Amino acid sequence: MKNTPLTEKHIALGAKMAEFAGYNMPISYSGIREEHETVRKAVGVFDVSHMGEFIVRGKEALALIQKVTSNDASKLEIGDAQYSCLPNHEGGIVDDLLVYRLPEDMCAEGEQAFMLVVNASNIEKDWEWIARHNALDTKMINISDETGLLAVQGPKAAEALQSLTDIDLKNMKYYSFAKGTFAGIENVLVSATGYTGSGGFEIYARNEDIEKLWDAVFEAGKDFGIKPIGLGARDTLRLEMGFALYGNDIDDTTSPLEAGLGWITKLNKGEFSSSEIFKKQKAEGLTRKLVAFEVLDRRVPRHDYPIEDMAGNVIGKVTSGTQSPSLDKPIGMGYVTTELAKEGAEIQVVAGSKRLAAKVVKLPFYKA
């Protein structure tokens, strides 16, 4: 099991630790509900240094990105970030990821550079998949093992962090980034992509600088109620927003169109992996869709629980479920037949011998 540069910090803070994606990660400190509320109302800090980062650089870097991802990276200006996915050749998803268009001072003349941020559990898989398609004038560099990452999330994040940098955090647009000095550390990349729905920033730096960054962030944020946050609250926060989790809501067998990710699947940008399959799905219609639902009961829906229609016919399964701290009710997502994917549709979740009445709702669950 791997450690992040901050593992000893988490242990010293009394975090409940567990294995996640091959890393020893903090699941909670003071408790998931309290940590969840901290991010919704103030500011919290996640250690997400386990995530993977690849640099793709060269004269045909954009061509490679366009070939392996579903979104249209040609729309990216320097300083833009984009949510996308890596389709496989069977209409499923290798991984979801972020694509950053990097400044050209990293490149030789005529080149472009991108950073891809991928899920920790898929680093090796994604690298091999992209490399397999790289018969182009493009260099790939895996910087995952030397890059640390903090996610500072919450409505008070900009105010708490601004004293540490000359980057204008308050006016940073969603899905953009800037490079600069942060807490006296040069060449830090700060982005605003977020996985919680409460605003905030991601701070990328070298592993050797992450502990200094962590300490500086907590010192700057002490008057704003800043707290360390574990992966448990990260999951409840993202689920309240309806953000997909790879391995639960999306995987190698799910189409981005089925998962409600048609908005990142640009079928008119040119050929890319599975683009013909997705065009056919769009033309012929889908047989299942990922939906959000609220349970009209107190019991929490769990991953892989069957979903039935009201006549008792199995129509799908739960992919994610939790007790929503913000709404104080059980919520979940799962795939169901298209006929029952409409808002207001009545379904039931099978929990052992019990059937939990539920209804399909519109995302996000949580509205600030």
N, C-alpha and C positions, 0 to 999 in steps of 0.2 A: 504494500500500500504506500502510495506517494504522499508527501507532505507539501503544503504550500510554504512560501517564505514566512507566513504568519501563524503556522500551526502552534508553535510554542506560546504565542500571544493568546490564542483562543483557549488553550489549556489553562494558562495562568488566570484567565478571566472566568474560569469555571464553566466553560461551554460544555454542553453535552455533545460529544463527538461520535461520528459514525462514518463508515465507508460510503462514499458516493463517487461513482464514475472512476473508481480506483484510487481516490484520494481520501485522506483523513480530514473530514470537513466538519465544521460546527453546525449542528442541527438547530440548537437553541441555546440561549443564555439564561434569560429571566423567564422565558415561557413564550410560546408562539403567539398567543393572543396579545400579550403586552407588546411584543416586538412588532407585530402587525400594526397595532394602533400607533406605535411610535412613528412608523413610516407614513401612515395615513395623515398624521397630525403634525409631525415635527420633522425629524431627520434621522435616518439610520444608515449604518455602514455594513455592507456585505463584502466579505473576502471571496471574490470569484476568480482567483488566480489560477484555478484549475481549467478555465476555458482555454481553447486553442486559438492560436493566431498564425496565419500564413501570410507572407508577402509574395505577391505575384507581380513581376516586374519585367518589362521588355517592350519591344516594338509591336508585338502581337498580344500583349497582356489583355487588352479589352476583348479581343477575339476569343481568347480562352475563357474569360469570364462569361461572355455571351453564350458560348457553347455549352457550358456545364451548369449555368444557373437559369432559373425560370424568369426572373425579373429582367428589365431592360437597363443594363448598366451603362449604356451609351448616354443616358439622361443625366448621369452623375457629373457634377462640376467638382473641382477640387474643394474639399471641405464638406462634401455631402456624404451621407451614409444611407444605406438602403437595406431593407429586409428582403430576403430572398430564400430560395431553397435549391438544393441540388437534386433534380429528378434522376431516378435510375432509368433503365431502358425498358422497364415493364410498367411504367406509369405510377410508380411509388416514389417515395422520398428517401434519399440517402441521408439527408440532414437538412435542417434549416440553419440559416447563417446570416451574418451581417456583412455587407460589402462596403468598404471605405475607399473613396477615391483620394489617394495621397498626393501631397505636393510634389511637383516635378523636380524639386531639388534633390530628390532621391534617385533620379534617373539620368541616364545619358541622353544626349540629343535624340529626339524622335521616339523616346520611350514613354510609357505610362506606368504608374504603379498603383496597386491596390492592396489593402489589407483585408483578409477574410477572417472573421471571428466565428469559430465553430464550437459545437458542444464538446465538452470534455470527454464524454464516453465515445465520441466518434472521431477523435483526432487522427488516429492511424487510418481508419476506414476512409475518411474524407480525403486525406492526403493521397492515398493510393488511388482513389477514384479520380481526382483531378489530374494527378500525374499521368494516369493511363490515357487521358485525353489530350495531353500536352505534347503534340507533335508540331509545336510552333516556336517562333523566336521569342521565347518567354522563359524566365528563370523563376523557380519557386524556392522560397526560403521558409523553413519551419522555425518560427521564433517562439513557439509555445513554452519550451522549457526555460527560457530566459526572460519571459515577460510576466509581470504581476499585474493584477487588475483589482481595483476597488470600485464598487458601485455604491455611490452615496445618494440615497433616495429619500424623497419627501418634500413637502411644500416649502420647508425652510432651508433646503440644500444650498441654493444660490447665495442666500444671505450669510449662511454659516461659512461658506468656502471662499467668498470673494476676497477676503483679506490675504489669502494665500497666493493669489495669482493676478496678473494683469490681463488675463483672458476675460472678456466681458461675459460672465456667466448668465446674468439676468436676461440678456438679449440673445443668447444662443438659441437658435431655432431647433425644434424637434427634428431629429435625424440629421444633425450636422455635427461638426467637430472642429477643434482648433488645436494646434501644437504651440507650446510655449513653456515658460518657467512656472513651476508649481511648487510651493513650499521650498523655494531655493534650488529645486532640482530642474535641470534643463532637459529639453526634448521630451516633455511629458505630453501625451495626447489626451485631451479631455473631450468626451462626446456626450450627446444628449439623446440616447436611444431608449433607455428605460425598459424595465420588465415588470414594473409594479403599478403603473397607472397613477403615480403620485408625483411625477416629475423627478428631476435629479440628474446626476451625471455619472459617467464611467471614467475612471482615471487609469490610463495605461502607463506603466513605467518599467524600468529594469528591475529584476528581482532584488538586486542589492539595495534598491532605493525604496522598496515598498514598506519596510518597517518604519523608516523615517516619515514617509507619507502618512501612514496610519496614525502615528503619534501626532503629527502636525494637524491632521484633520480633526482628531478628537480634542486637541487643545483649542482649535479655532471654533469648534462647535459646542463647547461646554456650556455656553449661555443660551443655546438653542435646544437643549434637551436631547443632544445626540447620544445614540446608543449603538452597540454592536448588534447585528441582526444575523440570525442563522438561516439555513436553507429551508427550515420548516415554514417560517413566515414568508419566505420568498415564494413558496408554492401556493400558500393561501392568497397572497397578494396577486400573483399572476392569474390564478383561477378566477378571482373576482372580476378580472378584466376580460376573461375569455382568451388569454394568450395561450397558444398551443405549447405543450411540452413534448419534446421528441422522446419517443419510446412509450409514451402514453397515448397522446391524441393524434400524433402523426408518426409514421414509420415507413419501412420499405414496402408495405402493402397498401398504404393509403395515398390516394391521389390528392394533390393540392386543391383541385376543384371540389372534391368531396369534403375536404377539411375547411372549406370556406376561404381558401387562399387564392381564389381566382384573381384577386387584385394584385397579386405578385406573380401571376402567370401570364406573361405577355405573348399571346399567340401570334401577334403581327410583327414581332421583332426579327423574324428569321428562324431558321431551324435550330433547335436545341434538343437535348435529351428528352425523349418521350413527347415532343411537341405534337407529333401526328396523333398520338394516343389521346392527348388532351383536346385536340381539335375535334376528334371523333366523339369524345365524351360530351363536349359542349353541344355538338350538333344533335346527338341522339338523346341526350338527357342522362342524368345520373340515377342510379338505383338506390343510393344511400347518401346521407349527408351527416356531417357532424353538427349536433345541436347542443344548445344550453338548456338546462332544465332546473327547476326548483322542486324540491321534494316537499309534499304536503304532509309531512310527518316529522318526527324529531330524529329519526335514524339517518346516519350519513351513508350515502351511496359510495361503494368502493369499486376500485378498478376491476374490470372484468365481470361485474355483476350483470346478469342478463337484463335486457329491457324488453318488455312485452307491450302489445297493444291491450286495450281494455277487455278484449275477448280471450286473452291468455296466449296469443301467438307471439313467439319470440321474433322481435324485429331488429335487434341489435344488442349492443353491450355498452356498459359504462367505461369510459376511458380515464376520466378524472373525477374525483369527488372530495368534498370537504364540508366542514361546518364553517360557514362564512362568518368570520369575526365581525365584519362591518354590518352585515345584515341580520346576524343571529338566526340563520336558518340553513338547512343543508342545501347545497348546490352541487351541480355536476355537469359534465359534458359526456356525450357519447354518440355513437353512430346509430342512426335509425333509418328505416325505409323512407324514401322521399315523400311518400304520402303523409307521413306523420312528422315531417320536419318543419311544419308551419307553426308560427307563434300561436300559442293557446292550445295546441294539440294535447290531448290527455294520454299519458303513458303510465306505465308502472315498472318499478325497479324491483327485481327479485332478489331478496336478501334472505337466503336460506329458505325457510318455510313461510316467510312473510313477504307480502307484496306491498311496496311503498308507492302510494299514489303520487304522481308528479305531473307537471305541465311544462311544455316547451316555452321558453321565454327568449326575449331578444337580448343580445349582448350589448354592452357589458352588464354584468350583474350589479356592479358598483358604479355609481355615478357621483362624482365629487360635487 
